[in-house]
């Protein structure tokens, strides 16, 4: 059988995976010129993402396939006729696309929100406002001797987190690796795959008891006897406090298990303050989408808020912020009358009872692939897959900027412009 | 027809915690409308003793409905394999778990994805809620 000609990109030509906010930058691929056929180094999710989906989206209006220009024009008309549009998503878009979306939101007077609104928003807000000390993943690899995963299971959410950055690598100051130089702790309500790796440093607490456990830990760090209302040996809390106290460079990785358990971030701020009185601790949120943090940073730089904003039409300085401008409350209260959804799938990821309002209003989706939302949308506009079909930059979960080039030659693929280009063309059509 | 026919199927109250599964996440990247995605998503993992109380076996279908009875799905039941955790069940994040999450966030804008109050009962022989049912 004749072997297909292949372009092999190895060693000297690493690529960036946009499967999650780790933005692994050591990916090798094999392509047939139009599509990636093999992916080396990436995790299971990264491989699936880079190879592309089985159901690419087509340009459509009212379910009928149209030319992409017609779809873009229809999208502009929806936004033009809307009194209160919602723009949502952008966690899977480049910085350039995000900045363009902020401009568009100002132009049409939109509510603008992203998935951090019901994800790591509170953690990032505390970091952006310097209430919590953070560090880079490279610092963790080179220096961290104590690593805590709290309400996080990277073995499933970010499979290369432990091997590339936190526990297994031999960093500059951690040459003896995980065997001698690092201690990994997991605090969770269940013995996750990550918890199993922690061995006897797994601390299992009951559901919704994180705040109480934090206070007990602060007591233990303060030399007091820790007390909790649930069954838990105080000696184990003292043992944990002792490990944290002795850390030379500690990092807590916060997952949604912890974020969802707390009413606000105050307990975490208190714990970090105490830890930095007696030790040296940093915190990094386990961000999911590859550029969610980028969106938050870009919007924060522009407005001082990282999500949940509403712009006044035509007045770029008038911006309101609050829970009422979150996607969830905007849909619950039916305060938006059209939606532009970019690179995300709210009909899949939001509670069904919340997302149902999207079925009553005109929805535009921009995405490389068909989604639950796109199948119900009035207008669909297919876009390039970031990191494969278009380049740009993004912000890793630790705040580091990562640049990437497209892998596939996109010259002949005008059918799938980037999110940034689509948004620019919608703005022109407006 | 036996007497059991007239008895309501036993219901068990659980708090559902959603989680991420790398196999399901990878399949989702390939496409959200595949049989494989349904198979890996429409699942509830329960305590082995709780499964017994429902009079079902691992692999059977169960009806899961939320406390306000405005969200219900039929999914496959599996044993979690964890130590005893009666009253707590686990579901991967998906449209199936999201059908059960309460819209009311108390104005916070953050749904209780990891704290869903629900009732589980046997739905032996019934089909799993399909993607088109959403």
Interface residues (C-beta under 8 A of the other chain):
Chain A: X19 X43 X44 X45 X47 X48 X49 X51 X53 X54 X55 X117 X118 X153 X155 X156 X157 X159 X189 X190 X191 X192 X207 X208 X256 X257 X260 X261 X308 X323 X324 X326 X327 X328 X329 X332 X345 X347 X348 X349 X350 X351 X352 X353 X354 X355 X369 X370 X371 X372
Chain B: X15 X17 X19 X20 X21 X22 X23 X25 X26 X27 X29 X30 X31 X32 X33 X34 X70 X71 X80 X82 X83 X85 X88 X90 X93 X94 X95 X98 X99 X101 X102 X103 X104 X105 X107 X108 X109 X110 X111 X112 X113 X114 X115 X131 X134
